[in-house]
Amino acid sequence: MDNPYGYTVPLALFDYLPVLLSGLGALWLSRAAYGRTPAVRPYALLGTALVVAGGVCKATWKLLVASGAGDFERLEQALFPLLATGFSLLAWSLLSGVRERAMAWWPFAAVWGLAVIGSLATRTVRPLFFTTVLLSLAVTAYAIRLAQKGHERPAIWLFAAQVFGSLTLVPLQRLEPTLAVQWLEESINTVAQGAFALGAWRVLSALSARAAVPAGPPSAHPTEGNRS
């Protein structure tokens, strides 16, 4: 079949790399969150799985189109519903990890529900797209808070680099989608997701190390109230 999108098989295969990196980052942040708040463990892992599934669906759609196997639009259309749901669960889980207790879930569910209703009403993915962007920024913000909890300043800079890299993709969307532009977009996205994954790994390592340090013995010095 024709390939109106200009994708090539190498480009489509390369698209799996940022998916892998973002999935690892989400998994490591999930572990950091439920290490502090065990109750969120299943929701954090489910959110991670949905985010990965969304990326895999989009990358697989590209690969099928590039190889001439067919244009399976359902795979492409699954991206934002899966990402919006996954990021909603991840954002709530990370916030709970920051606070070290399960936080109210309904604000995140309400945002997700409004996006779904908006998309169904308008028959477009725009509401889900904007919600995905909002929730992904919330995930990064809570990741930075976890980095602060672990006194992990390099991770904060890595998360900032991820946001900056994602923002640089916006003006590229206005350019003609030549093969060179598509490779540039994929390369920037891969670097951004790599920064996210490395930052998440550093956060998990820092928080795990702090949790492993045993508490010191109580002070043997008498308090002011006990002194004669």
Secondary structure, 3 states (H helix, E strand, C coil): CCCCCCCCHHHHHHCHHHHHHHHHHHHHHHHHHHHHCHHHHHHHHHHHHHHHHHHHHHHHHHHHHHCCCCCCHHHHHCHHHHHHHHHHHHHHHHHHHHHCCCCCCHHHHHHHHHHHHHHHHHCCCHHHHHHHHHHHHHHHHHHHHHHHHCCCHHHHHHHHHHHHHHHHHHHHCCCCCCHHHHHHHHHHHHHHHHHHHHHHHHHHHHHHHHHHCCCCCCCCCCCHHHCC
